[in-house]
Each structure stands twice: as C-alpha cells, then as structure tokens.
Amino acid sequence: MKPICIDLFSGLGGWAEGALAEGYDVIGFDIERHVYGEHRYPAQLVLQDVLTLHGSQFKDAALIVASPPCQEFSYMAMPWSLAKAKAAAIRADETGQIRSDLTRLFDACFRIQREACEAAGRHIPMVVENVRGANEWVGRSRWNFGSFHLWGDVPALMPMRFNGFKSSGMNWSDQTKRGQDFTRVAGRQTMDGLKHDNSGWRENGTLLSCNRMVPDGIKRTSGGTWFGDYREMKEGIKQGGTWWHDPTSASRTSSSKSPARKAASAMIAKIPLPLATHIAKVWKPQTSMFD
C-alpha cells in the first residue's frame, strides 16, 4: 500500500504534486474544481466544504497538508485605510467572534488533525500553509519558504533558502551577492534569476515570468491590465508596472471572481514543488505497511 496524503483546500495541487512525486496516494478536498487549460488538480479530488469534514475519515492517512484561503489575511496586511480599519475592528471586538470567523478555516485544519489522530490512535502530521499576514491572527509561523509560511508539524530541517532584499535599481539580490543574482526559491525549481534591461526575469539568458506556471515573460512600460485568459496562456506580459497577463487579457476592473483573476490567484498560491516534495519526503512512513 502507498501512504495516503490528504490535501485540504487543494487548489491547483502544489502539495499534491510533491506528494505524488514521493509515492503517495493523494486525495484532495476543495469546494471547486480548478481547471485552467492544461493546469488542473493532478490527483483524486473530492468537491466538499472542508468545514463539513470529520477527521476520523482520515485515520489511515500518513500526512495531512492544507492551504486555507489567504485573501483576508493578505488584505489586512495592506497599508490601505480600509484594510487597517478592518483589522482594528477585529482587534477591538471583545467577544472574539469576528476573529473566530476570520480563522475558522485555519482552525478547521487542526480540528481535523486532532480527530484523525484520535481515530487512528497515533499522531498524523499536518502542515498548514498561508501568508505572512496570518501570523497576527493564528500565531507565529514555524518557518517560511519565501512568501509561503508554514504552521503545524514543520520538520526541523527545511530546504535552504536565501534571504533576499530589494536593493537600489529595483533589482532583487541575495545578501551574499549584493547587486547580483537572486535565488528565486519560490519557483518550481530553485533557480538564479536576474532582472535587468527592463525586460523581465532571466535565467541563463532565458526570459522568465513572475508566475511559475507561465513559460515566458515580457515587461512592458505601458498599458494597465490584470491577468489574462489562462486557458491559452503561452506568454506572460507585465504592463504598466502592475501584473503579468496574457496579451488577450481582461481589464483590471474585472471582477475578482472572473475566470482570469481566479486562474491567476490559483497559480500564484500554488505550493512550490521543492517545498511540497521536501515535506512529503520527510513525513513519508518507513514502516513495511506502506512499502
């Protein structure tokens, strides 16, 4: 039997890809099926609200991973007056109900883990991923892989990453190589990227997009649109200093629920393969029942 990985809030399957690479059977749970052209969930997917799940059904799992939606946490981390007001209102709520509503999906992950462990009579590791802005509301993350922050059973040894800072000239640089290459650990594979000549990110002279699902990137200085139609995404273009998108993109005034915006959000939120693979490898059981 292969070990089982339960993937909560599975999205496009970043966690699943790493677990599959390490020999797991993966079952994902989400309220919708994300399909954007050739990009879709790579394993078995159950369309169900995670809040309705009971952890006892996962008593045979070897690992649980989760990426609850992060939009609210990200929004309140912004320097906008409305975002600050919303965060202040939550802090001022003496009942704690608003905070509880904010963290309910995050809390559901750990409830499911507790229930699974009780039913199994053993500890089942779980790793939850979210954004930096969640730290204030759910407690400090145990580790971060670039912008991907982790809570739960985070292994003591994690993939090496570089601390990057934004230096003059709008170039990202590793602290040990100021003004030179920046190791882009958030990609599907760790790579050295250099931004120069206003033409985008490059690796060995090859253009890269800021979205790891897009093979090519071009930076333009005019325009002003959001993400484009990912059904036929072949090339990413950054216009007006805003976002990467397809030349046939929708307007930036498009609804946040539009297919293009949803596709972009799902791709940006996808767990990097090096991170997903490492977590799956560390927690893969070595007992004979899974061999």
C-alpha positions in Angstrom: 0.0 0.0 0.0 1.1 3.5 -0.7 1.0 6.1 2.1 -2.0 8.4 1.9 -1.8 12.2 1.8 -4.9 14.3 2.5 -4.8 17.7 0.7 -7.2 20.2 2.2 -8.1 23.4 0.2 -6.2 21.7 -2.6 -6.4 24.4 -5.3 -4.3 23.5 -8.3 -2.4 20.8 -6.4 1.0 22.2 -5.4 1.1 19.9 -2.3 -0.3 17.0 -4.4 2.5 17.2 -7.0 5.1 16.9 -4.3 3.4 14.0 -2.6 2.8 12.2 -5.8 6.5 12.5 -6.7 7.3 10.8 -3.4 5.0 7.9 -4.0 1.9 8.9 -2.0 -1.7 8.3 -3.0 -3.3 11.8 -2.7 -6.9 12.8 -2.1 -7.7 16.5 -2.4 -10.7 18.4 -0.9 -11.9 21.7 -2.3 -15.2 23.4 -2.9 -14.5 23.8 -6.6 -12.5 22.2 -9.3 -9.8 24.4 -10.6 -9.2 23.8 -14.4 -7.3 26.4 -16.4 -6.3 25.0 -19.8 -3.8 22.2 -19.1 -3.5 23.2 -15.5 -5.7 21.2 -13.1 -5.6 19.1 -10.0 -3.3 16.1 -10.6 -4.9 13.6 -8.2 -8.3 12.4 -6.9 -10.4 15.4 -6.0 -13.5 15.4 -3.7 -15.7 18.5 -4.1 -16.7 19.2 -0.5 -16.5 22.0 2.0 -13.6 21.3 4.4 -15.8 22.7 7.3 -18.1 19.7 6.9 -15.3 17.1 7.1 -14.6 15.0 10.2 -11.1 13.9 10.8 -12.0 10.3 11.7 -12.3 9.5 8.0 -8.6 10.2 7.6 -7.4 7.8 10.3 -5.4 5.9 7.7 -3.6 9.0 6.4 0.2 9.3 6.7 0.2 13.1 6.1 -2.3 16.0 6.0 -1.5 19.2 4.2 -3.6 22.3 3.9 -3.6 25.8 2.3 -6.7 27.7 3.6 -7.7 30.8 1.6 -5.5 33.7 2.5 -7.3 36.7 0.9 -8.5 38.2 4.2 -5.1 37.9 5.9 -3.4 39.4 2.9 -5.9 42.3 2.6 -5.4 43.3 6.3 -1.7 43.4 5.9 -2.0 46.1 3.2 -1.3 49.8 4.1 -4.8 50.9 2.9 -7.1 52.8 5.3 -10.0 50.3 4.8 -7.7 47.4 5.5 -6.3 49.0 8.6 -9.9 49.8 9.8 -11.0 46.2 9.3 -8.0 44.8 11.3 -8.7 47.4 14.0 -12.3 46.4 14.3 -11.3 42.7 14.8 -8.8 43.6 17.5 -11.5 45.8 19.2 -14.1 43.1 19.2 -14.2 41.9 22.9 -16.4 38.9 22.1 -13.8 37.4 19.9 -16.4 36.3 17.4 -15.1 38.3 14.5 -11.6 36.8 15.0 -13.1 33.4 15.3 -14.9 33.8 12.0 -11.7 35.1 10.4 -9.7 32.0 11.4 -12.4 29.4 11.1 -10.9 27.6 8.1 -7.4 27.6 9.6 -8.9 26.2 12.9 -10.8 23.6 11.0 -7.5 22.1 9.7 -6.2 21.5 13.2 -9.6 20.1 14.4 -9.5 17.6 11.5 -6.0 16.6 12.5 -7.0 16.1 16.2 -10.0 14.0 15.1 -7.8 11.9 12.7 -5.2 11.3 15.4 -7.8 10.2 17.9 -9.4 7.8 15.5 -6.0 6.4 14.4 -4.5 6.1 17.9 -1.3 7.7 16.6 0.0 11.1 15.6 -0.7 12.1 12.0 1.5 15.0 10.9 -0.1 18.1 9.3 1.5 21.1 7.7 -0.6 24.2 7.0 0.5 26.9 4.6 -0.6 30.5 4.5 0.7 34.0 4.1 2.8 36.2 6.4 -0.3 38.3 7.2 -1.9 35.4 9.0 0.8 35.5 11.8 -1.1 38.1 13.8 -4.3 36.2 13.8 -3.3 32.5 14.1 0.1 32.7 15.8 3.6 32.9 14.5 4.5 30.6 11.7 7.2 28.0 12.4 9.0 28.6 9.1 8.7 30.2 5.8 9.7 29.4 2.2 9.8 32.8 0.6 6.2 34.1 1.0 4.9 30.6 1.9 4.5 30.5 5.7 4.1 27.1 7.5 2.4 26.0 10.7 1.9 22.6 12.3 4.4 19.7 12.0 7.1 21.6 10.2 10.3 19.5 10.0 13.4 20.7 11.9 15.4 20.7 8.7 14.0 22.5 5.7 15.2 23.4 2.2 17.9 26.1 2.2 16.7 29.5 1.1 18.4 32.8 0.7 17.3 36.0 2.5 16.6 38.5 -0.3 16.2 42.2 -0.1 15.2 44.8 -2.7 18.2 46.9 -3.5 18.5 50.1 -5.5 17.8 49.9 -9.1 14.7 47.7 -8.4 16.9 44.5 -8.5 16.4 41.7 -6.1 19.7 40.5 -4.7 21.0 37.8 -2.3 22.7 39.4 0.7 25.9 37.5 -0.1 25.9 38.7 -3.6 24.7 42.3 -3.4 23.5 43.6 -6.8 24.0 40.3 -8.5 21.8 37.2 -8.9 18.9 36.4 -6.6 18.0 32.8 -5.9 14.3 32.5 -6.7 13.3 29.7 -4.3 9.6 30.2 -4.8 9.8 28.7 -8.3 9.0 25.1 -9.2 12.7 24.5 -9.1 15.3 26.7 -7.4 16.9 28.9 -10.0 19.1 32.0 -10.2 17.1 34.9 -11.6 18.5 38.3 -12.7 16.2 41.2 -13.5 17.8 43.6 -16.0 17.3 45.8 -19.0 13.6 46.3 -18.1 12.9 43.0 -20.0 11.9 40.8 -17.1 13.4 37.9 -15.1 16.0 35.9 -16.8 17.7 32.6 -16.2 20.8 32.0 -18.3 19.5 34.5 -20.8 16.0 33.0 -21.0 13.1 35.1 -20.1 11.1 34.0 -17.0 7.7 35.1 -15.8 6.9 36.1 -12.2 4.2 33.4 -12.4 5.9 30.0 -12.3 3.1 28.4 -14.5 4.0 30.8 -17.4 7.0 29.9 -19.5 7.9 33.3 -20.9 7.7 36.8 -19.5 8.0 40.2 -21.1 7.9 43.5 -19.2 6.3 46.5 -20.9 6.1 50.0 -19.8 2.6 50.9 -21.0 -0.8 49.5 -20.6 -2.7 48.7 -17.4 -4.5 45.4 -17.3 -4.7 42.5 -14.9 -4.2 38.8 -15.5 -5.4 37.4 -18.8 -7.1 34.3 -20.1 -5.1 31.4 -18.7 -7.0 28.9 -20.9 -4.5 29.6 -23.7 -1.6 31.0 -21.7 1.6 30.8 -23.6 3.3 34.1 -22.7 3.2 36.4 -19.8 3.4 40.2 -20.1 3.7 42.8 -17.4 2.2 46.1 -18.3 2.0 49.4 -16.5 4.1 48.1 -13.6 1.1 46.0 -12.5 0.6 42.4 -13.2 1.6 39.6 -15.6 -1.1 38.6 -18.1 -1.8 37.2 -21.5 -2.0 39.6 -24.4 -5.7 38.8 -24.6 -6.3 39.8 -21.0 -9.3 41.1 -19.2 -9.5 44.6 -17.7 -8.1 45.3 -14.3 -11.7 46.3 -13.4 -12.8 42.8 -14.0 -14.5 41.1 -11.1 -12.3 39.3 -8.6 -14.4 36.3 -9.4 -13.7 36.4 -13.1 -12.0 33.3 -14.6 -8.8 35.1 -15.4 -8.5 36.5 -11.9 -9.3 33.2 -10.3 -6.8 31.4 -12.5 -4.1 33.9 -11.6 -4.8 33.6 -7.9 -4.8 29.8 -8.0 -1.5 29.7 -9.8 0.2 32.3 -7.6 -1.0 30.4 -4.5 0.3 27.1 -5.7 2.9 25.5 -3.4 6.4 25.4 -4.9 7.4 21.9 -5.9 10.7 21.9 -3.9 8.8 22.7 -0.7 6.0 20.2 -1.3 8.4 17.4 -2.2 10.5 18.0 0.9 7.6 17.9 3.3 6.3 14.7 1.6 9.7 13.1 1.8 10.3 13.9 5.5 6.9 12.6 6.6 6.8 9.5 4.3 6.4 6.5 6.6 9.2 3.9 6.6 7.2 1.1 8.0 6.5 -2.0 6.0 2.8 -1.4 5.8 3.4 1.4 3.3 6.2 -0.3 1.3 
